[in-house]
């Protein structure tokens, strides 16, 4: 009897079994299902981030291709690259490396 009193207090729209079934189905779809709106939102946000990453890496590949072409075609650029990146030197030269505090921290992290 208590159960029926509770049901009688509900508005008439919620006592209809079809409306109640549709509401339960919508709640299931919106919140509980593996393809819920929350998970869809996360996936869409992840997709946008991946598209941004793709653009970044495509641009980075183009820049690297142009640098590689430049290094392969000009010996002066190849020597400059080797000196700057790999700290290579000629036998009769002295090499002095001056690090800024930011660069010093990067090197100390790599050594750990």
HUNORHU-V584616 format. One record per residue. N is the residue number from 0. RES is the residue in three letters. SS is DSSP state (2 for helix, 1 for strand, 0 for the rest). Layout:
n=N res=RES ss=SS
n=N res=RES ss=SS
This chain:
n=0 res=UNK ss=0
n=1 res=UNK ss=2
n=2 res=UNK ss=2
n=3 res=UNK ss=2
n=4 res=UNK ss=2
n=5 res=UNK ss=2
n=6 res=UNK ss=2
n=7 res=UNK ss=2
n=8 res=UNK ss=2
n=9 res=UNK ss=0
n=10 res=UNK ss=0
n=11 res=UNK ss=2
n=12 res=UNK ss=2
n=13 res=UNK ss=2
n=14 res=UNK ss=2
n=15 res=UNK ss=0
n=16 res=UNK ss=2
n=17 res=UNK ss=2
n=18 res=UNK ss=2
n=19 res=UNK ss=2
n=20 res=UNK ss=2
n=21 res=UNK ss=2
n=22 res=UNK ss=2
n=23 res=UNK ss=2
n=24 res=UNK ss=2
n=25 res=UNK ss=2
n=26 res=UNK ss=2
n=27 res=UNK ss=2
n=28 res=UNK ss=2
n=29 res=UNK ss=2
n=30 res=UNK ss=2
n=31 res=UNK ss=2
n=32 res=UNK ss=0
n=33 res=UNK ss=0
n=34 res=UNK ss=0
n=35 res=UNK ss=0
n=36 res=UNK ss=2
n=37 res=UNK ss=2
n=38 res=UNK ss=2
n=39 res=UNK ss=2
n=40 res=UNK ss=2
n=41 res=UNK ss=2
n=42 res=UNK ss=2
n=43 res=UNK ss=2
n=44 res=UNK ss=2
n=45 res=UNK ss=2
n=46 res=UNK ss=2
n=47 res=UNK ss=2
n=48 res=UNK ss=2
n=49 res=UNK ss=2
n=50 res=UNK ss=2
n=51 res=UNK ss=2
n=52 res=UNK ss=2
n=53 res=UNK ss=2
n=54 res=UNK ss=2
n=55 res=UNK ss=2
n=56 res=UNK ss=2
n=57 res=UNK ss=2
n=58 res=UNK ss=2
n=59 res=UNK ss=2
n=60 res=UNK ss=2
n=61 res=UNK ss=2
n=62 res=UNK ss=2
n=63 res=UNK ss=2
n=64 res=UNK ss=2
n=65 res=UNK ss=2
n=66 res=UNK ss=2
n=67 res=UNK ss=2
n=68 res=UNK ss=2
n=69 res=UNK ss=2
n=70 res=UNK ss=2
n=71 res=UNK ss=2
n=72 res=UNK ss=2
n=73 res=UNK ss=0
n=74 res=UNK ss=2
n=75 res=UNK ss=2
n=76 res=UNK ss=2
n=77 res=UNK ss=2
n=78 res=UNK ss=2
n=79 res=UNK ss=2
n=80 res=UNK ss=2
n=81 res=UNK ss=2
n=82 res=UNK ss=2
n=83 res=UNK ss=2
n=84 res=UNK ss=2
n=85 res=UNK ss=2
n=86 res=UNK ss=0
n=87 res=UNK ss=0
n=88 res=UNK ss=0
n=89 res=UNK ss=0
n=90 res=UNK ss=0
n=91 res=UNK ss=0
n=92 res=UNK ss=0
n=93 res=UNK ss=0
n=94 res=UNK ss=0
n=95 res=UNK ss=0
n=96 res=UNK ss=0
n=97 res=UNK ss=0
n=98 res=UNK ss=0
n=99 res=UNK ss=0
n=100 res=UNK ss=2
n=101 res=UNK ss=2
n=102 res=UNK ss=2
n=103 res=UNK ss=2
n=104 res=UNK ss=2
n=105 res=UNK ss=2
n=106 res=UNK ss=2
n=107 res=UNK ss=2
n=108 res=UNK ss=2
n=109 res=UNK ss=2
n=110 res=UNK ss=2
n=111 res=UNK ss=0
